[in-house]
Amino acid sequence: MEYTVFTEPQEGFSYDDQLAFALAAERHGFDAFFRSDHYMRMAEGDPLPGPTDAWTTLAGLARETSRIRLGTLVSSATHRVPAILAIQVAQVDAMSGGRVEFGLGTGWFEAEHRAYGIPFPAKRFGMLEEQLEVITGLWRTPVGETFSFAGEHYTLVDAPALPKPVQERVPVVVGGSGPRRTPEIAARFATEFNIGFCSERVVAERIPVIRAACERIGRDPATMKISVALPTFAGATEADVARRAEAVGRADVRDGVNIVGGVDEIAAKVDRLRALGADRVHFQLLDLRDVDQVDFLGAEVLPALGR
């Protein structure tokens, strides 16, 4: 079982806030630090200091951390040209000594696209699938050979297919709630399938779907890591939990979805997720100035969780 810290920096946090979180997560033995890939906040409130770019941030963190893995949950296929994204990810992998994890999704936040002039086509699954074909194809192409691709959305002719990532295979994370297309794409390209922001009942329903998608293409379902990402409000007391919920504008956090409470309550939740088939839990922490929550999870909760 693996445990990560997952953040949403677009909600009003700087690079320095993210660095403090990543260093705390590394110090306490979390497996990875993940961040979203957004350029505009979703909640009401102070817009300062403004957005940070996901892969620029991870490049910086690659040089300022030494052990923890670094990734996006998830990058948006609408935000970047796939061949350029392949270069960016490979470069950050090299800068980190082979610690990158690459999450990619269709993109969904239409208002963000309008605000920044980013095209937002109605149908995006084709873009996602082609981006994964292009990016993984570029990485797989042997040194000295070129990569070409002709699709509906992207065309590459004799691309040099450089640089290569340090890792022999960069972990690829795909997730979503779609009953057919998302699991099919994940089965073809992903090393990890992420189930986010839903109840244990829904987690139990979705895990057999991705396993069946793997079986349909002859892939061993055991080779697919299953992860669950959930908002987390942790604390030694109910007052701590309430304070953390209030800080991010949340009221009823005990809604059957979130990870909430102290050591025993969180450990029980993680045990249930493990029993359902989860291999990794992404603790989504929404207040990046609250490093004390990382400290509590790392010092008090992690030792009580099974590996």
C-alpha positions in Angstrom: 0.0 0.0 0.0 1.3 3.4 -0.9 0.4 6.9 0.4 0.8 10.3 -1.3 0.1 13.9 -0.7 -2.1 15.4 -3.4 -2.6 19.2 -3.7 -4.6 21.8 -5.6 -2.2 24.8 -5.9 -4.5 26.8 -8.2 -6.7 27.6 -5.1 -4.2 30.4 -4.0 -0.8 28.9 -3.2 2.7 29.7 -4.3 5.7 27.6 -5.4 7.1 28.1 -1.9 3.9 26.7 -0.3 4.2 23.6 -2.5 7.9 23.2 -1.7 7.2 23.3 2.0 4.5 20.6 1.5 6.7 18.4 -0.7 9.6 18.6 1.8 7.4 17.8 4.7 5.9 14.8 2.8 9.4 13.6 1.9 10.6 14.0 5.5 7.7 11.9 6.8 8.0 9.1 4.3 5.1 9.6 2.0 5.6 7.9 -1.4 4.8 10.8 -3.6 3.8 14.4 -4.0 1.1 15.1 -6.6 -0.4 18.3 -7.8 -3.3 19.2 -10.1 -2.8 20.9 -13.5 -5.0 24.0 -13.4 -4.5 27.6 -14.1 -7.5 29.1 -12.4 -9.1 28.7 -8.9 -12.5 27.1 -8.7 -13.6 28.3 -5.3 -14.4 31.9 -4.2 -11.8 33.9 -2.5 -8.5 35.8 -2.9 -7.0 35.0 -6.3 -3.4 35.9 -5.1 -0.7 34.9 -5.8 -2.1 33.5 -9.0 -1.5 30.1 -10.7 1.7 28.1 -11.0 2.4 25.8 -13.9 2.4 22.1 -13.0 5.5 21.0 -14.9 7.5 24.1 -14.1 6.7 23.5 -10.4 7.7 19.9 -10.6 10.9 20.8 -12.3 11.8 23.0 -9.4 10.7 20.4 -6.8 12.8 17.8 -8.7 15.9 19.8 -7.8 14.9 20.5 -4.2 13.8 17.0 -3.1 15.8 13.8 -3.2 13.5 10.8 -2.6 9.8 11.5 -3.0 8.2 10.8 -6.3 6.6 13.7 -8.2 3.6 13.8 -10.5 0.4 15.3 -11.8 -3.1 14.1 -10.9 -3.8 14.8 -13.7 -2.4 17.0 -16.5 -5.0 18.1 -19.1 -4.7 16.9 -22.6 -6.1 20.3 -23.7 -3.2 22.3 -22.1 -0.2 21.2 -24.2 1.0 19.8 -27.5 1.8 16.1 -26.8 5.3 16.0 -28.3 6.3 19.1 -26.2 4.7 17.5 -23.1 6.7 14.4 -23.7 9.9 16.5 -23.7 8.8 18.3 -20.5 8.1 15.1 -18.6 11.3 13.4 -19.8 13.3 16.4 -18.7 11.7 16.6 -15.2 12.3 12.9 -14.9 16.0 13.5 -15.6 16.1 16.4 -13.2 14.6 14.3 -10.5 16.8 11.2 -11.1 13.8 9.2 -12.3 11.1 10.1 -9.9 8.3 11.4 -12.2 4.8 10.0 -12.5 2.7 11.2 -15.4 -1.0 11.6 -15.0 -3.1 12.6 -18.0 -6.8 13.3 -18.5 -9.2 14.9 -20.9 -9.5 18.2 -19.1 -12.9 19.4 -17.8 -12.8 23.0 -16.5 -14.4 24.9 -19.3 -14.3 28.3 -17.6 -10.5 28.0 -17.2 -10.1 27.4 -20.9 -12.2 30.4 -21.8 -10.2 32.6 -19.5 -6.9 31.7 -20.9 -7.9 31.2 -24.6 -7.3 27.5 -24.5 -9.4 25.5 -27.0 -12.0 23.3 -25.4 -13.5 20.9 -27.9 -16.7 19.1 -26.9 -15.2 15.7 -27.6 -11.9 15.2 -25.9 -11.4 11.4 -25.4 -9.9 11.1 -28.9 -7.4 13.8 -28.0 -6.5 12.0 -24.8 -6.0 8.7 -26.5 -3.8 10.2 -29.3 -1.8 12.1 -26.7 -1.0 8.9 -24.9 -0.1 7.2 -28.1 2.2 10.0 -29.1 3.9 10.5 -25.7 4.4 6.8 -24.9 5.4 6.2 -28.5 8.1 8.9 -28.4 9.5 7.5 -25.2 9.5 3.9 -26.5 11.2 4.7 -29.8 14.8 3.5 -29.8 17.6 6.1 -29.7 18.7 6.8 -33.3 15.2 6.1 -34.7 12.4 8.6 -35.4 8.7 8.5 -34.5 5.9 9.3 -36.9 2.2 9.4 -36.2 -0.9 10.3 -38.2 -4.1 10.8 -36.2 -7.3 12.8 -36.3 -5.8 15.4 -33.9 -2.0 15.2 -34.2 0.5 14.4 -36.9 4.2 13.9 -36.3 6.7 13.3 -39.1 10.1 11.8 -38.3 10.2 13.3 -34.7 13.7 12.7 -33.2 12.0 11.1 -30.1 14.4 12.7 -27.7 15.1 13.2 -24.8 14.3 9.9 -23.2 13.1 9.6 -19.6 15.5 8.2 -17.0 13.0 5.6 -16.0 12.7 2.6 -18.3 8.9 3.2 -18.1 7.4 6.4 -16.6 4.4 5.5 -14.6 1.2 6.7 -16.4 -1.9 7.5 -14.4 -5.3 7.6 -16.0 -8.6 8.0 -14.1 -12.2 8.9 -14.4 -15.7 7.8 -14.0 -16.6 6.8 -17.5 -17.9 3.3 -17.7 -16.3 2.3 -21.0 -13.9 4.7 -22.7 -11.8 5.7 -19.8 -11.2 2.1 -18.6 -10.3 1.0 -22.2 -7.8 3.8 -22.5 -6.3 3.1 -19.1 -6.0 -0.6 -19.9 -4.0 0.2 -23.0 -1.7 2.9 -21.6 -1.8 3.3 -17.8 0.2 1.7 -15.0 -2.3 3.2 -12.5 -6.0 3.7 -12.6 -7.3 6.4 -10.3 -10.7 6.6 -8.8 -11.4 10.0 -7.3 -13.9 11.7 -5.0 -16.5 9.0 -4.5 -17.9 6.7 -1.8 -16.6 3.3 -1.0 -19.6 1.8 -2.7 -18.6 3.5 -6.0 -15.0 2.5 -5.6 -16.2 -1.1 -5.2 -18.2 -0.8 -8.4 -15.4 0.7 -10.5 -12.5 -1.6 -9.7 -14.1 -4.6 -11.5 -14.7 -2.4 -14.5 -11.0 -1.6 -15.0 -10.0 -5.1 -14.3 -12.5 -6.3 -17.0 -11.1 -3.8 -19.4 -7.6 -5.2 -18.9 -8.8 -8.8 -19.4 -10.5 -7.8 -22.7 -7.1 -6.9 -24.2 -5.3 -9.8 -22.7 -3.6 -7.7 -19.9 -3.2 -9.2 -16.5 -5.3 -7.0 -14.2 -2.8 -7.4 -11.4 -0.4 -5.2 -13.4 -2.7 -2.2 -13.0 -2.2 -0.3 -9.8 -5.5 0.9 -8.3 -5.6 4.2 -6.5 -8.2 6.3 -4.7 -8.0 10.1 -4.3 -10.1 11.6 -1.5 -10.3 15.0 0.3 -8.7 14.6 3.7 -9.4 16.4 6.9 -7.1 15.0 9.6 -6.5 16.0 13.2 -6.0 14.8 16.7 -9.2 16.4 17.9 -12.6 17.3 16.4 -11.6 20.9 16.8 -8.6 20.3 14.5 -10.8 18.7 11.9 -13.4 21.4 12.1 -10.8 24.1 11.8 -9.3 22.5 8.7 -12.7 22.1 7.1 -13.6 25.7 7.8 -10.3 27.0 6.3 -11.2 25.6 2.9 -14.9 26.5 3.1 -16.2 23.0 3.8 -19.1 22.3 6.1 -20.1 18.6 6.4 -16.9 16.7 5.7 -18.2 13.5 7.1 -20.2 12.8 4.0 -19.2 9.2 3.4 -16.6 10.2 0.8 -13.8 12.1 2.6 -11.0 10.8 4.7 -11.7 12.4 8.1 -10.6 12.2 11.7 -7.8 11.0 13.8 -5.5 8.0 13.6 -8.0 5.2 14.3 -10.7 6.6 12.0 -8.4 7.2 9.1 -6.7 3.8 9.6 -10.1 2.1 9.5 -11.0 4.0 6.2 -7.8 3.0 4.6 -8.3 -0.7 5.7 -11.7 -0.7 4.0 -10.2 0.8 0.8 -7.5 -1.8 0.8 -10.0 -4.6 1.2 -11.9 -3.3 -1.9 -8.7 -3.6 -3.9 -6.9 -0.2 -3.6 -3.1 -0.2 -3.8 -2.6 3.5 -3.2 -4.3 6.3 -1.4 -3.9 10.0 -2.5 -4.6 12.2 0.5 -6.0 15.4 -1.1 -5.0 18.3 1.2 -6.6 21.5 0.2 -4.8 24.1 2.4 -1.2 24.2 1.4 -0.3 26.6 4.2 -1.3 24.0 6.7 1.9 22.0 6.9 0.9 20.9 10.3 -1.7 18.6 8.7 1.1 16.9 6.7 3.1 16.6 9.9 0.1 15.0 11.7 -0.5 12.5 8.9 3.1 11.7 8.6 4.1 11.4 12.3 0.8 10.0 13.7 -1.2 8.4 10.9 1.3 6.8 8.5 2.9 4.6 11.2 -0.6 3.1 11.9 -1.3 2.3 8.2 -0.3 -1.0 6.6 2.2 -1.0 3.8 
